[in-house]
């Protein structure tokens, strides 16, 4: 390595460690923010406020009320005698669900007659509504099993078994996507900010008249971010562990693929820096570039749920492949053999982006 | 800023002079009610700036150094906006707008976005937006900053016309000619008033303190004379000009002292004093009378550590200097630089002057190999100029007016970084840093953060950083703007020493005072070289009187070239 290159790298490292704000920001993104977002953005439905109208007042109906009261999925807030009163709770948003037990419920169930329970749901959040319905069915099934063991079906019973995430919690998915997002943000913003700062201060001019090539400058601008991004994987492993997410696959494979993912991020950062004159512009452009990459990646909504056009576009988001890889490595414990198409896609996006950003960086500086 | 007491009468024009960091902007912001005094009182129109700043704001115009216009809005929209936020009545607006635009010569540009105006036009428009509500007090923070002499004169013509309406104005400036146009001048130094009075009275204090040293017969080497002068008692400052030395002294018998020490053919005459000389004459100013004598290149211990490569300045005399031949640069259809033939000899100081947009920066960028040359060519330090020639860059040192240093790194880290950039490392780098620090008089500990250093020290550091690799040619862009006079004189002294060792120096500047230090001047306009030669030669060719000042010289040359190009167009 040439003396100039060592000098450039050393300078970047000195500046990086002197910028307390950036240091704290990166640490924050990878740790506190990842934890906060995972907790806040959890899609698990728990403690849904519930009102029960028991019109039967029998042993079995009381047992059912008891079961709902004890369930983790629901939080029994009101027991009313009139449906209309319960409905006002629903209308005022005090409860999300109302269970109505009709008169004669016990009699019907004991005589094995067909009977109905009414569950009124606030459907404004469809995710909560659907999950509540599912959970209510579970509570009811337990009641029937305990109270009427002889009435059990004799037909075939489907036994579901969920793999990779047996508790069906969303937090393991969320924490992994938050860490991927942190990598993306730091990867884009750090090189962009460090290049634009030189433009603003006028030091870039000084570098341009020096006998160094644009390629050396480019390398010096992306190398620290790459190293930081790779090192940041380790503290984030601890966070992931704290959320009981196992690391089933190979760390080496994960690091290599993280490297390629970061390359695509820094390439985007350099592109942004090439087109902005001030730090303000660079930050605005970063968000402009980060949002589509994020939304199209499937981290926030599943790619399968998007319209066809967006699904096609999502193939351009490096984050999409990285998410598949991260989930594969962590939750499924699969190796290179099962991830090779995602990896190839990621590399096929990262390398051209890098070359493009180098080309534009070179042209815009002259 | 501490313990300032001063008063401005209605209708008075007060100039505020001082180096960057002396407190000029702080003082103006306090008068404008933007900054509150920590202790003491500040009253404008008899109103307290702390409690009644709103009322004051409506009656003043404040033109700051930085942001003044909306780039995306047109000239008209900028003006209309500033009128609206100041409640200018609609029936008066139109008349005022027309007279202001007329005064500023912007009548034909009303639809142009402010961002597309030249630097001079922007300043004039900015002034218009601050005059639209006819303020009683006008506060201007360095209106001439970054503006070429021609636009600067037009700006002052505008101010003079407005002044006839008995408007009070307070103007910060670093141009002495602007200060001379004020009724009263306040000199600030480190947040304190150093002097306060009419320009005439202030200059009177300098009578018998400023001298010019020349030679009647064969000129003596000025460096040797300068060394002798430095040892004289009471010497405050020596300005090293191409053909003479200008001395500021507080000794009453300077002439006798000097004649005793200097050769017989020395002529000591009283020189025209400048307001700034008061700064160097002030006893609190630290005087550096040690000589600028860098360890000579190519001998002693330094040489053994220094590779031949870095010391080749002396070895290969023919390779140095700058030559351009029919150099042209085009951006699309626009010819930014038009067939320039310019030679800068080895060891020569050349000032490249011209109005904003004349093509000076483009020419320098091309010579540095940063902009593609359309036609012709150039040779710098023996290297042919091209975008690809990496050896060319080793021949070039560049110091921009912003002193491109990394504020979050220490002085030592900055120097080490620049040394590395030019391929110097280890002992070689350390020797280069030691040499450059010695030459520039950089005495500050290398562990100090650059952000904590004063402007004058930063300037030395930037110069040291740009000469570490001993370039054949050094480009300076307004190198001494905003620096106190003593540090400025010292800077040019250092440049002279470097030139005497064979370094070629090219300076681009709007401060014609800076041009006075150079051996030759090159004037550019509309991409062409309209005149070049020594100051005396230019004065002769333009048929001006011998004591013509730099500004008149510049403006005359520009006016001649203008009329010449007009008649050319008609023919």
Boltz contact constraints between the chains, C-beta under 6 A:
constraints:
  - contact:
      token1: [A, 3]
      token2: [B, 420]
      max_distance: 6.0
  - contact:
      token1: [A, 3]
      token2: [B, 423]
      max_distance: 6.0
  - contact:
      token1: [A, 3]
      token2: [B, 425]
      max_distance: 6.0
  - contact:
      token1: [A, 4]
      token2: [B, 420]
      max_distance: 6.0
  - contact:
      token1: [A, 4]
      token2: [B, 421]
      max_distance: 6.0
  - contact:
      token1: [A, 7]
      token2: [B, 417]
      max_distance: 6.0
  - contact:
      token1: [A, 7]
      token2: [B, 420]
      max_distance: 6.0
  - contact:
      token1: [A, 7]
      token2: [B, 421]
      max_distance: 6.0
  - contact:
      token1: [A, 11]
      token2: [B, 417]
      max_distance: 6.0
  - contact:
      token1: [A, 14]
      token2: [B, 409]
      max_distance: 6.0
  - contact:
      token1: [A, 15]
      token2: [B, 408]
      max_distance: 6.0
  - contact:
      token1: [A, 18]
      token2: [B, 408]
      max_distance: 6.0
  - contact:
      token1: [A, 202]
      token2: [B, 400]
      max_distance: 6.0
  - contact:
      token1: [A, 202]
      token2: [B, 402]
      max_distance: 6.0
  - contact:
      token1: [A, 202]
      token2: [B, 404]
      max_distance: 6.0
  - contact:
      token1: [A, 203]
      token2: [B, 404]
      max_distance: 6.0
  - contact:
      token1: [A, 205]
      token2: [B, 400]
      max_distance: 6.0
  - contact:
      token1: [A, 206]
      token2: [B, 404]
      max_distance: 6.0
  - contact:
      token1: [A, 208]
      token2: [B, 370]
      max_distance: 6.0
  - contact:
      token1: [A, 209]
      token2: [B, 368]
      max_distance: 6.0
  - contact:
      token1: [A, 209]
      token2: [B, 396]
      max_distance: 6.0
  - contact:
      token1: [A, 209]
      token2: [B, 398]
      max_distance: 6.0
  - contact:
      token1: [A, 210]
      token2: [B, 421]
      max_distance: 6.0
  - contact:
      token1: [A, 211]
      token2: [B, 390]
      max_distance: 6.0
  - contact:
      token1: [A, 211]
      token2: [B, 393]
      max_distance: 6.0
  - contact:
      token1: [A, 211]
      token2: [B, 394]
      max_distance: 6.0
